[in-house]
Amino acid sequence: MSEFIDLLQCSAMATTLLVASLVGSRTAARRLAGF
C-alpha cells in the first residue's frame, strides 16, 4: 500500500511541476510581449 502512496505522491509532484512550468512560461511570454 505504501508503494501506491509513493506513486501517488510522485505523480502529484510531477503534475505540480508541469503546471508550474506551464504557468511560468506563460507568464514569461507575457512579460516578453510587454503585457
N, CA, C, O and CB atoms as a CASP TS submission, in Angstrom:
PFRMAT TS
TARGET T0000
AUTHOR 0000-0000-0000
METHOD Language model
MODEL 1
PARENT N/A
ATOM      1  N   MET     1       0.832  -1.201   0.000  1.00  0.00           N
ATOM      2  CA  MET     1       0.000   0.000   0.000  1.00  0.00           C
ATOM      3  C   MET     1       0.872   1.259   0.000  1.00  0.00           C
ATOM      4  O   MET     1       0.512   2.260  -0.618  1.00  0.00           O
ATOM      5  CB  MET     1      -0.944   0.002   1.221  1.00  0.00           C
ATOM      6  N   SER     2       2.011   1.212   0.687  1.00  0.00           N
ATOM      7  CA  SER     2       2.879   2.388   0.734  1.00  0.00           C
ATOM      8  C   SER     2       3.456   2.691  -0.649  1.00  0.00           C
ATOM      9  O   SER     2       3.723   3.848  -0.975  1.00  0.00           O
ATOM     10  CB  SER     2       4.017   2.175   1.751  1.00  0.00           C
ATOM     11  N   GLU     3       3.646   1.644  -1.463  1.00  0.00           N
ATOM     12  CA  GLU     3       4.146   1.863  -2.822  1.00  0.00           C
ATOM     13  C   GLU     3       3.146   2.679  -3.627  1.00  0.00           C
ATOM     14  O   GLU     3       3.527   3.553  -4.407  1.00  0.00           O
ATOM     15  CB  GLU     3       4.427   0.520  -3.525  1.00  0.00           C
ATOM     16  N   PHE     4       1.859   2.387  -3.431  1.00  0.00           N
ATOM     17  CA  PHE     4       0.813   3.129  -4.131  1.00  0.00           C
ATOM     18  C   PHE     4       0.828   4.594  -3.700  1.00  0.00           C
ATOM     19  O   PHE     4       0.654   5.494  -4.522  1.00  0.00           O
ATOM     20  CB  PHE     4      -0.574   2.502  -3.862  1.00  0.00           C
ATOM     21  N   ILE     5       1.040   4.824  -2.400  1.00  0.00           N
ATOM     22  CA  ILE     5       1.088   6.200  -1.883  1.00  0.00           C
ATOM     23  C   ILE     5       2.308   6.917  -2.450  1.00  0.00           C
ATOM     24  O   ILE     5       2.226   8.094  -2.802  1.00  0.00           O
ATOM     25  CB  ILE     5       1.126   6.210  -0.323  1.00  0.00           C
ATOM     26  N   ASP     6       3.442   6.217  -2.542  1.00  0.00           N
ATOM     27  CA  ASP     6       4.639   6.818  -3.132  1.00  0.00           C
ATOM     28  C   ASP     6       4.372   7.204  -4.575  1.00  0.00           C
ATOM     29  O   ASP     6       4.745   8.293  -5.012  1.00  0.00           O
ATOM     30  CB  ASP     6       5.837   5.851  -3.049  1.00  0.00           C
ATOM     31  N   LEU     7       3.724   6.310  -5.318  1.00  0.00           N
ATOM     32  CA  LEU     7       3.409   6.583  -6.720  1.00  0.00           C
ATOM     33  C   LEU     7       2.487   7.796  -6.819  1.00  0.00           C
ATOM     34  O   LEU     7       2.658   8.649  -7.690  1.00  0.00           O
ATOM     35  CB  LEU     7       2.754   5.348  -7.386  1.00  0.00           C
ATOM     36  N   LEU     8       1.517   7.862  -5.924  1.00  0.00           N
ATOM     37  CA  LEU     8       0.569   8.978  -5.924  1.00  0.00           C
ATOM     38  C   LEU     8       1.294  10.293  -5.639  1.00  0.00           C
ATOM     39  O   LEU     8       1.032  11.303  -6.293  1.00  0.00           O
ATOM     40  CB  LEU     8      -0.546   8.744  -4.881  1.00  0.00           C
ATOM     41  N   GLN     9       2.202  10.280  -4.667  1.00  0.00           N
ATOM     42  CA  GLN     9       2.954  11.488  -4.332  1.00  0.00           C
ATOM     43  C   GLN     9       3.840  11.906  -5.501  1.00  0.00           C
ATOM     44  O   GLN     9       3.945  13.094  -5.805  1.00  0.00           O
ATOM     45  CB  GLN     9       3.807  11.264  -3.069  1.00  0.00           C
ATOM     46  N   CYS    10       4.478  10.935  -6.159  1.00  0.00           N
ATOM     47  CA  CYS    10       5.349  11.246  -7.292  1.00  0.00           C
ATOM     48  C   CYS    10       4.544  11.860  -8.430  1.00  0.00           C
ATOM     49  O   CYS    10       4.962  12.856  -9.019  1.00  0.00           O
ATOM     50  CB  CYS    10       6.079   9.982  -7.778  1.00  0.00           C
ATOM     51  N   SER    11       3.395  11.275  -8.741  1.00  0.00           N
ATOM     52  CA  SER    11       2.577  11.799  -9.839  1.00  0.00           C
ATOM     53  C   SER    11       2.032  13.175  -9.480  1.00  0.00           C
ATOM     54  O   SER    11       1.933  14.045 -10.345  1.00  0.00           O
ATOM     55  CB  SER    11       1.417  10.834 -10.167  1.00  0.00           C
ATOM     56  N   ALA    12       1.677  13.381  -8.217  1.00  0.00           N
ATOM     57  CA  ALA    12       1.177  14.690  -7.792  1.00  0.00           C
ATOM     58  C   ALA    12       2.278  15.739  -7.908  1.00  0.00           C
ATOM     59  O   ALA    12       2.024  16.859  -8.350  1.00  0.00           O
ATOM     60  CB  ALA    12       0.647  14.629  -6.342  1.00  0.00           C
ATOM     61  N   MET    13       3.505  15.379  -7.511  1.00  0.00           N
ATOM     62  CA  MET    13       4.622  16.307  -7.621  1.00  0.00           C
ATOM     63  C   MET    13       4.926  16.623  -9.076  1.00  0.00           C
ATOM     64  O   MET    13       5.189  17.774  -9.428  1.00  0.00           O
ATOM     65  CB  MET    13       5.858  15.736  -6.937  1.00  0.00           C
ATOM     66  N   ALA    14       4.890  15.591  -9.928  1.00  0.00           N
ATOM     67  CA  ALA    14       5.155  15.792 -11.351  1.00  0.00           C
ATOM     68  C   ALA    14       4.097  16.702 -11.963  1.00  0.00           C
ATOM     69  O   ALA    14       4.416  17.581 -12.764  1.00  0.00           O
ATOM     70  CB  ALA    14       5.194  14.443 -12.093  1.00  0.00           C
ATOM     71  N   THR    15       2.836  16.490 -11.586  1.00  0.00           N
ATOM     72  CA  THR    15       1.754  17.334 -12.114  1.00  0.00           C
ATOM     73  C   THR    15       1.936  18.774 -11.657  1.00  0.00           C
ATOM     74  O   THR    15       1.743  19.709 -12.433  1.00  0.00           O
ATOM     75  CB  THR    15       0.373  16.802 -11.664  1.00  0.00           C
ATOM     76  N   THR    16       2.312  18.948 -10.385  1.00  0.00           N
ATOM     77  CA  THR    16       2.526  20.300  -9.862  1.00  0.00           C
ATOM     78  C   THR    16       3.659  20.990 -10.602  1.00  0.00           C
ATOM     79  O   THR    16       3.554  22.166 -10.948  1.00  0.00           O
ATOM     80  CB  THR    16       2.828  20.257  -8.360  1.00  0.00           C
ATOM     81  N   LEU    17       4.756  20.251 -10.848  1.00  0.00           N
ATOM     82  CA  LEU    17       5.885  20.827 -11.578  1.00  0.00           C
ATOM     83  C   LEU    17       5.480  21.197 -12.993  1.00  0.00           C
ATOM     84  O   LEU    17       5.860  22.252 -13.499  1.00  0.00           O
ATOM     85  CB  LEU    17       7.062  19.851 -11.607  1.00  0.00           C
ATOM     86  N   LEU    18       4.702  20.318 -13.634  1.00  0.00           N
ATOM     87  CA  LEU    18       4.263  20.572 -15.007  1.00  0.00           C
ATOM     88  C   LEU    18       3.404  21.831 -15.065  1.00  0.00           C
ATOM     89  O   LEU    18       3.612  22.692 -15.919  1.00  0.00           O
ATOM     90  CB  LEU    18       3.480  19.362 -15.561  1.00  0.00           C
ATOM     91  N   VAL    19       2.445  21.934 -14.159  1.00  0.00           N
ATOM     92  CA  VAL    19       1.570  23.111 -14.132  1.00  0.00           C
ATOM     93  C   VAL    19       2.389  24.372 -13.839  1.00  0.00           C
ATOM     94  O   VAL    19       2.172  25.416 -14.454  1.00  0.00           O
ATOM     95  CB  VAL    19       0.449  22.936 -13.070  1.00  0.00           C
ATOM     96  N   ALA    20       3.328  24.265 -12.898  1.00  0.00           N
ATOM     97  CA  ALA    20       4.151  25.425 -12.544  1.00  0.00           C
ATOM     98  C   ALA    20       4.992  25.874 -13.732  1.00  0.00           C
ATOM     99  O   ALA    20       5.132  27.074 -13.965  1.00  0.00           O
ATOM    100  CB  ALA    20       5.059  25.098 -11.347  1.00  0.00           C
ATOM    101  N   SER    21       5.555  24.933 -14.486  1.00  0.00           N
ATOM    102  CA  SER    21       6.371  25.300 -15.645  1.00  0.00           C
ATOM    103  C   SER    21       5.505  25.914 -16.739  1.00  0.00           C
ATOM    104  O   SER    21       5.923  26.859 -17.407  1.00  0.00           O
ATOM    105  CB  SER    21       7.121  24.072 -16.189  1.00  0.00           C
ATOM    106  N   LEU    22       4.293  25.378 -16.924  1.00  0.00           N
ATOM    107  CA  LEU    22       3.385  25.945 -17.931  1.00  0.00           C
ATOM    108  C   LEU    22       3.000  27.371 -17.557  1.00  0.00           C
ATOM    109  O   LEU    22       3.046  28.272 -18.394  1.00  0.00           O
ATOM    110  CB  LEU    22       2.117  25.073 -18.078  1.00  0.00           C
ATOM    111  N   VAL    23       2.621  27.574 -16.298  1.00  0.00           N
ATOM    112  CA  VAL    23       2.235  28.910 -15.841  1.00  0.00           C
ATOM    113  C   VAL    23       3.436  29.853 -15.915  1.00  0.00           C
ATOM    114  O   VAL    23       3.300  31.005 -16.325  1.00  0.00           O
ATOM    115  CB  VAL    23       1.675  28.855 -14.394  1.00  0.00           C
ATOM    116  N   GLY    24       4.605  29.363 -15.518  1.00  0.00           N
ATOM    117  CA  GLY    24       5.809  30.194 -15.545  1.00  0.00           C
ATOM    118  C   GLY    24       6.178  30.604 -16.956  1.00  0.00           C
ATOM    119  O   GLY    24       6.531  31.761 -17.186  1.00  0.00           O
ATOM    120  N   SER    25       6.105  29.678 -17.913  1.00  0.00           N
ATOM    121  CA  SER    25       6.450  30.008 -19.295  1.00  0.00           C
ATOM    122  C   SER    25       5.432  30.980 -19.873  1.00  0.00           C
ATOM    123  O   SER    25       5.788  31.873 -20.642  1.00  0.00           O
ATOM    124  CB  SER    25       6.525  28.733 -20.158  1.00  0.00           C
ATOM    125  N   ARG    26       4.166  30.807 -19.505  1.00  0.00           N
ATOM    126  CA  ARG    26       3.129  31.711 -19.996  1.00  0.00           C
ATOM    127  C   ARG    26       3.359  33.121 -19.441  1.00  0.00           C
ATOM    128  O   ARG    26       3.209  34.111 -20.157  1.00  0.00           O
ATOM    129  CB  ARG    26       1.719  31.194 -19.602  1.00  0.00           C
ATOM    130  N   THR    27       3.726  33.198 -18.157  1.00  0.00           N
ATOM    131  CA  THR    27       4.000  34.498 -17.549  1.00  0.00           C
ATOM    132  C   THR    27       5.232  35.133 -18.191  1.00  0.00           C
ATOM    133  O   THR    27       5.245  36.338 -18.440  1.00  0.00           O
ATOM    134  CB  THR    27       4.200  34.355 -16.024  1.00  0.00           C
ATOM    135  N   ALA    28       6.261  34.340 -18.459  1.00  0.00           N
ATOM    136  CA  ALA    28       7.476  34.856 -19.091  1.00  0.00           C
ATOM    137  C   ALA    28       7.168  35.359 -20.495  1.00  0.00           C
ATOM    138  O   ALA    28       7.672  36.406 -20.902  1.00  0.00           O
ATOM    139  CB  ALA    28       8.570  33.769 -19.138  1.00  0.00           C
ATOM    140  N   ALA    29       6.348  34.624 -21.238  1.00  0.00           N
ATOM    141  CA  ALA    29       5.979  35.046 -22.591  1.00  0.00           C
ATOM    142  C   ALA    29       5.205  36.355 -22.535  1.00  0.00           C
ATOM    143  O   ALA    29       5.416  37.245 -23.359  1.00  0.00           O
ATOM    144  CB  ALA    29       5.143  33.954 -23.299  1.00  0.00           C
ATOM    145  N   ARG    30       4.316  36.468 -21.569  1.00  0.00           N
ATOM    146  CA  ARG    30       3.529  37.695 -21.420  1.00  0.00           C
ATOM    147  C   ARG    30       4.447  38.869 -21.071  1.00  0.00           C
ATOM    148  O   ARG    30       4.257  39.984 -21.559  1.00  0.00           O
ATOM    149  CB  ARG    30       2.437  37.519 -20.329  1.00  0.00           C
ATOM    150  N   ARG    31       5.440  38.606 -20.225  1.00  0.00           N
ATOM    151  CA  ARG    31       6.374  39.658 -19.822  1.00  0.00           C
ATOM    152  C   ARG    31       7.220  40.092 -21.020  1.00  0.00           C
ATOM    153  O   ARG    31       7.492  41.280 -21.195  1.00  0.00           O
ATOM    154  CB  ARG    31       7.284  39.170 -18.663  1.00  0.00           C
ATOM    155  N   LEU    32       7.634  39.126 -21.841  1.00  0.00           N
ATOM    156  CA  LEU    32       8.419  39.444 -23.036  1.00  0.00           C
ATOM    157  C   LEU    32       7.576  40.225 -24.031  1.00  0.00           C
ATOM    158  O   LEU    32       8.087  41.103 -24.727  1.00  0.00           O
ATOM    159  CB  LEU    32       8.960  38.159 -23.690  1.00  0.00           C
ATOM    160  N   ALA    33       6.283  39.911 -24.104  1.00  0.00           N
ATOM    161  CA  ALA    33       5.393  40.590 -25.050  1.00  0.00           C
ATOM    162  C   ALA    33       5.059  42.001 -24.571  1.00  0.00           C
ATOM    163  O   ALA    33       4.556  42.817 -25.343  1.00  0.00           O
ATOM    164  CB  ALA    33       4.101  39.780 -25.247  1.00  0.00           C
ATOM    165  N   GLY    34       5.338  42.290 -23.300  1.00  0.00           N
ATOM    166  CA  GLY    34       5.102  43.632 -22.791  1.00  0.00           C
ATOM    167  C   GLY    34       3.779  43.780 -22.076  1.00  0.00           C
ATOM    168  O   GLY    34       3.368  44.896 -21.756  1.00  0.00           O
ATOM    169  N   PHE    35       3.100  42.663 -21.818  1.00  0.00           N
ATOM    170  CA  PHE    35       1.855  42.735 -21.051  1.00  0.00           C
ATOM    171  C   PHE    35       2.227  42.596 -19.600  1.00  0.00           C
ATOM    172  O   PHE    35       1.354  42.623 -18.733  1.00  0.00           O
ATOM    173  CB  PHE    35       0.824  41.632 -21.485  1.00  0.00           C
TER
END
